[in-house]
Amino acid sequence: MSCLTKVNRDNFPLFQQDILEIERDSFPDPWNLNSFSREIGRSISHLWISLKNGVLRGYICFWILADEVHLMNLCVHGPWRGKGLGERLLRKMVEVGVSKGVKTAWLEVRPSNLIARSLYNKTGFREVGLRPGYYRETGEDAIIMSMPLYS
Ligand SMILES: CC(C)(COP(=O)(O)OP(=O)(O)OC[C@H]1O[C@@H](n2cnc3c(N)ncnc32)[C@H](O)[C@@H]1OP(=O)(O)O)[C@@H](O)C(=O)NCCC(=O)NCCS
């Protein structure tokens, strides 16, 4: 079983290269080093990684503010997809949110990302709205999904 580890200012340099490579392989508009460094510096932001045998397999970044948790980034490295890791990372977000008294989880997803939408549906998220033209590089809308959490 892989281990989920929280990333902070101290251990981020150990993982940043792997995170950036996975990010660049996975998204048309990848976060860069500044994006991740900014998240590490924000008190509301939480970054967790999955490690197995020293290999970084995926990560999740989310914000906890007031009584809400917002998914900011979720990614599993190509070779490790389809093995339950995305779901495990998402459930970690929910677990941390619940432990902090959060009432609702939110996220945005591209309509074309059927795999992510299936994962979110399976985890209990429901589609509640649309943000037109949300993704700047393609002009694609974002589907807004939310899920009530019970602390
Ligand atoms: C989306 C992503 C995080 C899913 O992670 P994963 O580890 O592959 O997913 P899991 O193995 O945990 O699968 C969980 C659920 O996702 C869905 N899913 C996963 N792979 C799928 C596939 N190839 N086809 C259809 N649905 C799929 C299923 O609902 C699955 O549940 P099931 O196994 O009971 O069918 C991963 O594909 C990824 O990193 N994609 C690129 C980055 C991305 O799109 N991030 C999300 C941005 S909103």
PDBQT file of the ligand as one rigid body, heavy atoms in Angstrom, charges set to zero:
ROOT
HETATM    1  C1  LIG A 201      -8.660  11.594 -12.866  1.00  0.00    +0.000 C 
HETATM    2  C2  LIG A 201      -7.571  10.753 -12.184  1.00  0.00    +0.000 C 
HETATM    3  C3  LIG A 201      -7.025  11.533 -10.975  1.00  0.00    +0.000 C 
HETATM    4  C4  LIG A 201      -8.200   9.433 -11.694  1.00  0.00    +0.000 C 
HETATM    5  O1  LIG A 201      -7.229   8.748 -10.921  1.00  0.00    +0.000 OA
HETATM    6  P1  LIG A 201      -7.101   7.141 -10.972  1.00  0.00    +0.000 P 
HETATM    7  O2  LIG A 201      -6.152   6.741  -9.913  1.00  0.00    +0.000 OA
HETATM    8  O3  LIG A 201      -6.792   6.710 -12.356  1.00  0.00    +0.000 OA
HETATM    9  O4  LIG A 201      -8.594   6.704 -10.619  1.00  0.00    +0.000 OA
HETATM   10  P2  LIG A 201      -9.038   5.434  -9.733  1.00  0.00    +0.000 P 
HETATM   11  O5  LIG A 201      -8.246   4.244 -10.143  1.00  0.00    +0.000 OA
HETATM   12  O6  LIG A 201      -9.001   5.842  -8.299  1.00  0.00    +0.000 OA
HETATM   13  O7  LIG A 201     -10.543   5.208 -10.208  1.00  0.00    +0.000 OA
HETATM   14  C5  LIG A 201     -11.626   5.739  -9.484  1.00  0.00    +0.000 C 
HETATM   15  C6  LIG A 201     -12.805   5.910 -10.419  1.00  0.00    +0.000 C 
HETATM   16  O8  LIG A 201     -12.465   6.810 -11.486  1.00  0.00    +0.000 OA
HETATM   17  C7  LIG A 201     -13.124   6.380 -12.681  1.00  0.00    +0.000 C 
HETATM   18  N1  LIG A 201     -12.135   5.903 -13.662  1.00  0.00    +0.000 N 
HETATM   19  C8  LIG A 201     -10.806   5.658 -13.453  1.00  0.00    +0.000 A 
HETATM   20  N2  LIG A 201     -10.229   5.268 -14.605  1.00  0.00    +0.000 NA
HETATM   21  C9  LIG A 201     -11.207   5.241 -15.534  1.00  0.00    +0.000 A 
HETATM   22  C10 LIG A 201     -11.222   4.937 -16.924  1.00  0.00    +0.000 A 
HETATM   23  N3  LIG A 201     -10.109   4.572 -17.599  1.00  0.00    +0.000 N 
HETATM   24  N4  LIG A 201     -12.398   5.050 -17.601  1.00  0.00    +0.000 NA
HETATM   25  C11 LIG A 201     -13.528   5.432 -16.959  1.00  0.00    +0.000 A 
HETATM   26  N5  LIG A 201     -13.574   5.756 -15.616  1.00  0.00    +0.000 NA
HETATM   27  C12 LIG A 201     -12.424   5.651 -14.933  1.00  0.00    +0.000 A 
HETATM   28  C13 LIG A 201     -14.025   5.239 -12.266  1.00  0.00    +0.000 C 
HETATM   29  O9  LIG A 201     -15.238   5.786 -11.795  1.00  0.00    +0.000 OA
HETATM   30  C14 LIG A 201     -13.239   4.655 -11.122  1.00  0.00    +0.000 C 
HETATM   31  O10 LIG A 201     -14.035   3.886 -10.276  1.00  0.00    +0.000 OA
HETATM   32  P3  LIG A 201     -14.131   2.259 -10.556  1.00  0.00    +0.000 P 
HETATM   33  O11 LIG A 201     -12.728   1.766 -10.465  1.00  0.00    +0.000 OA
HETATM   34  O12 LIG A 201     -15.011   1.765  -9.461  1.00  0.00    +0.000 OA
HETATM   35  O13 LIG A 201     -14.694   2.140 -11.931  1.00  0.00    +0.000 OA
HETATM   36  C15 LIG A 201      -6.418  10.399 -13.178  1.00  0.00    +0.000 C 
HETATM   37  O14 LIG A 201      -6.990   9.805 -14.328  1.00  0.00    +0.000 OA
HETATM   38  C16 LIG A 201      -5.579  11.578 -13.611  1.00  0.00    +0.000 C 
HETATM   39  O15 LIG A 201      -4.624  11.968 -12.938  1.00  0.00    +0.000 OA
HETATM   40  N6  LIG A 201      -5.929  12.188 -14.776  1.00  0.00    +0.000 N 
HETATM   41  C17 LIG A 201      -5.159  13.327 -15.310  1.00  0.00    +0.000 C 
HETATM   42  C18 LIG A 201      -5.307  14.563 -14.455  1.00  0.00    +0.000 C 
HETATM   43  C19 LIG A 201      -6.763  14.932 -14.228  1.00  0.00    +0.000 C 
HETATM   44  O16 LIG A 201      -7.587  14.906 -15.138  1.00  0.00    +0.000 OA
HETATM   45  N7  LIG A 201      -7.077  15.336 -12.978  1.00  0.00    +0.000 N 
HETATM   46  C20 LIG A 201      -8.410  15.739 -12.594  1.00  0.00    +0.000 C 
HETATM   47  C21 LIG A 201      -8.588  17.185 -12.890  1.00  0.00    +0.000 C 
HETATM   48  S1  LIG A 201     -10.236  17.734 -12.518  1.00  0.00    +0.000 SA
ENDROOT
TORSDOF 0
